[in-house]
Amino acid sequence: MSAIPGTGLGVMIRTWRDRLPPSAAGLPAARSRRTAGLRREELADLAGISVDYVVRLEQGRAATPSASVVASLARALQLSTAERDHFYRLAQLVPPADGTIADHLPPGLQRVLARLGDVAVAVFAADWQLVWWNSGWAGLLGDPSASPPRLRNFARDRFPVDAGTTRLALWPVAETDRDATDAAVVSDLRRATGRFPQDGRLAALITELNAGNRRFAELWATGEVAAHREDHKTIDHPSVGPVTVDCDVLTDGDSEFKIVIMTAVPGSEDETKLRLTAFAGPPATTHS
């Protein structure tokens, strides 16, 4: 039986891409554009996938993208929850169930984030999985897209199970009180288990870190429950030198998204350096 015209996976991706203006995604509006929506290369860059794969999806030559690809495209396209779930079903996947950790940013939140300009901002899910970042974040700490999605988790990065796998920040980062931040991250994860008790990804993360990292296991055993809200960091940036920033963590409603914002003291040398990292973009790096 043939599909209903205008309802397939590729058609819907093109439709959603055509309706999203670049300004809504935080992209500059070029004067000479043949389309009001996103270009394929812009969507690919926002979603962290290849342009060729976007083309194959839209042309129907690829019809079964992975759940991680669907999630990335849904975020980049700023789909509503209903549209995201429809996207999953078109890809022959089960949509995320209620009561599990959300990776999908609401369109309104994405629009607010896009208007923050060169402030370094990233969004983490309730299990500290990195789900969104802007160019200011990539300029300050290195581009996370260079690392596999599994390694884009702040808790896994902070409490490594295997030596040499931490890649979330590509340059050295020093903190005012590392022990306090360690404890805050672990207690925040415990808080997440009460909010999302049936989430398999969260359970697997905690099991992995408890078994493979002694420091995490010690902190987990204390039973402390709290939220990680603020910190002070110094990033040893390869282009501009040390940059000291305030790191504030805001939480977005029931989804428990953690909006992490890096700012420097107004008028300080650190603020100048922070602006330089955002203007210059992330330095070139080589990954093994």
C-alpha positions in Angstrom: 0.0 0.0 0.0 1.5 3.4 -1.0 2.0 6.2 1.5 -0.4 9.1 1.6 1.1 11.9 -0.5 2.9 14.6 1.4 3.2 12.6 4.6 6.5 10.7 4.3 9.7 11.2 6.4 11.6 13.1 3.7 8.6 15.4 2.9 8.1 16.3 6.5 11.8 17.1 7.1 11.7 19.4 4.1 8.5 21.0 5.3 9.8 21.6 8.8 13.1 22.9 7.4 11.4 25.3 5.0 9.2 26.9 7.7 12.1 27.7 10.2 13.7 31.0 9.5 17.5 31.3 10.1 16.9 34.0 12.7 14.8 31.6 14.9 17.8 29.2 15.0 20.3 32.0 15.9 21.7 32.2 12.4 22.4 35.4 10.5 19.9 36.3 7.8 21.8 36.6 4.5 20.5 39.0 2.0 20.6 36.7 -1.0 18.6 33.7 0.0 16.4 31.7 -2.4 14.4 30.2 0.5 13.0 31.7 3.7 13.8 28.6 5.7 17.0 26.7 6.6 19.4 25.5 4.0 20.3 21.8 4.2 23.8 22.6 5.3 22.5 24.8 8.0 20.2 22.1 9.3 23.0 19.5 9.1 25.3 21.9 11.1 22.7 22.5 13.8 21.9 18.8 14.1 25.6 17.7 14.0 25.1 15.3 11.1 26.4 15.4 7.5 24.7 17.3 4.7 24.8 14.1 2.6 22.7 12.3 5.2 20.2 15.2 5.3 19.9 14.9 1.5 19.4 11.2 1.6 16.7 11.5 4.3 14.8 14.1 2.3 15.1 12.2 -0.9 13.9 9.0 0.7 17.2 7.1 0.2 17.5 6.8 4.0 14.3 6.0 5.8 15.4 4.6 9.2 17.5 7.2 11.1 18.6 6.3 14.6 16.9 7.7 17.7 19.8 10.0 18.3 19.7 11.4 14.8 15.9 12.0 15.1 16.4 13.7 18.5 19.1 16.0 17.0 17.0 16.9 14.0 13.9 17.5 16.1 15.9 19.9 18.3 17.4 21.7 15.3 14.0 22.0 13.6 12.4 23.3 16.8 9.6 20.8 16.6 6.8 20.7 19.2 6.4 17.6 21.3 3.6 16.3 19.1 5.7 16.9 16.0 8.7 15.2 17.5 6.7 12.1 18.4 5.3 12.1 14.8 8.9 12.3 13.5 9.9 9.3 15.7 6.9 7.2 14.3 7.8 8.2 10.7 11.3 6.8 11.4 9.7 3.6 12.7 10.9 4.4 16.3 8.9 4.5 19.5 8.6 8.1 20.8 10.1 8.9 24.2 7.7 7.9 27.0 6.3 10.2 29.6 8.3 10.1 32.8 11.7 9.6 31.0 14.4 12.2 30.7 13.7 14.7 27.9 16.3 15.7 25.3 13.9 17.8 23.3 14.1 21.5 23.9 10.7 23.4 23.6 10.7 25.8 20.6 10.2 28.8 23.0 13.3 27.9 25.0 15.3 27.5 21.8 14.3 31.0 20.7 15.3 32.5 24.0 18.7 30.7 23.9 19.3 31.9 20.3 18.9 35.5 21.4 21.6 35.3 24.0 24.2 36.3 21.5 27.9 35.6 22.3 27.2 34.5 25.9 28.6 31.0 26.4 25.5 28.8 26.9 24.8 25.0 26.9 21.8 22.9 27.9 22.1 19.6 29.6 19.3 17.0 30.2 18.5 15.9 33.7 21.2 13.2 33.6 23.8 15.8 32.5 23.7 14.7 28.9 24.7 17.7 26.7 21.8 18.4 24.2 22.5 21.9 22.9 25.3 24.5 22.9 25.9 27.8 21.1 29.0 29.1 19.3 30.1 31.0 22.4 30.3 27.7 24.3 32.2 26.1 21.5 34.6 29.0 21.3 35.3 29.0 25.1 35.5 25.3 25.8 36.0 23.6 22.3 33.4 22.3 20.0 31.6 19.3 21.6 30.5 17.9 18.2 34.1 16.6 17.8 33.3 14.0 20.5 31.0 11.0 20.2 27.5 11.7 21.7 28.1 9.2 24.5 31.0 11.3 25.8 29.0 14.5 25.9 27.9 13.8 29.4 29.1 16.0 32.2 28.8 13.3 34.9 30.6 10.7 32.8 33.2 13.3 31.9 33.8 14.3 35.5 33.9 10.7 36.9 35.6 8.8 34.1 35.5 5.0 34.1 38.2 4.6 31.4 41.4 6.8 31.5 41.7 9.4 28.8 38.0 9.5 27.8 37.1 13.0 29.1 36.4 15.3 26.1 33.6 17.6 27.1 35.9 20.5 27.7 38.8 20.4 25.3 41.1 22.7 27.3 42.1 22.4 31.0 39.5 23.8 33.4 40.2 24.7 37.1 37.5 25.2 39.7 37.3 27.1 43.0 36.2 24.0 44.9 36.4 20.8 42.8 35.2 18.6 45.7 32.1 20.7 46.2 31.3 20.6 42.5 31.8 16.8 42.5 29.4 16.4 45.4 26.8 18.7 43.8 26.8 16.8 40.5 26.3 13.4 42.2 23.6 14.7 44.5 21.9 16.3 41.5 21.9 12.9 39.8 20.3 11.4 42.9 17.6 14.1 42.8 17.0 13.1 39.1 16.3 9.5 40.1 13.3 10.7 42.1 12.0 12.7 39.2 12.7 10.0 36.6 12.6 6.7 38.4 11.9 4.7 35.3 14.5 6.2 33.0 16.8 3.5 31.6 19.5 5.9 30.4 19.8 7.5 33.9 19.9 4.1 35.6 22.6 2.8 33.2 24.7 5.9 33.8 24.6 5.6 37.6 25.3 1.8 37.5 28.3 2.4 35.2 29.8 5.2 37.4 29.1 3.4 40.6 30.9 0.3 39.4 33.8 2.1 37.6 34.6 5.2 39.5 35.5 5.1 43.2 35.0 8.8 43.8 31.5 8.7 42.4 30.7 5.6 44.4 31.9 7.3 47.6 29.8 10.4 47.0 26.7 8.3 45.9 26.9 6.4 49.2 26.3 9.5 51.2 22.7 9.7 49.9 22.9 13.5 49.6 20.1 15.1 47.5 20.6 18.6 46.1 20.9 20.6 42.9 24.0 22.0 41.2 23.5 25.8 40.8 26.7 27.8 40.5 30.4 27.5 40.2 33.5 29.5 39.3 35.9 28.2 36.7 39.2 29.2 35.0 39.6 27.9 31.4 43.1 27.7 30.1 42.2 28.7 26.5 44.8 28.0 23.9 44.3 31.3 22.0 43.6 33.9 24.7 45.1 32.4 27.8 43.3 31.8 31.2 39.7 33.0 31.3 37.9 33.1 34.7 34.1 32.9 34.5 31.1 32.5 36.7 29.1 29.4 35.9 25.4 29.6 36.7 23.0 26.7 36.3 19.3 27.4 35.7 16.7 24.7 35.6 13.8 24.7 33.1 10.5 23.4 34.6 9.4 19.8 34.8 11.8 18.6 32.1 14.7 19.5 34.4 16.9 20.9 31.6 20.0 22.5 33.0 20.9 25.8 31.3 24.5 26.5 32.0 25.7 30.1 31.4 29.3 31.2 31.5 29.8 35.0 32.1 32.7 37.2 33.2 32.8 40.2 35.5 31.7 43.2 33.4 34.5 45.5 32.3 37.2 43.0 33.3 40.0 41.5 31.3 38.3 38.2 31.5 35.2 39.6 29.8 37.4 40.9 27.0 38.9 37.4 26.6 35.5 35.7 26.7 34.3 38.0 23.9 37.4 37.1 21.9 36.8 33.4 22.2 33.2 33.8 20.9 34.3 36.1 18.1 37.2 33.9 17.0 35.3 30.6 17.3 36.8 27.3 18.5 40.5 26.8 17.7 41.4 23.8 15.4 42.0 20.6 17.4 43.2 17.1 16.6 41.3 14.1 18.1 42.6 10.6 18.4 
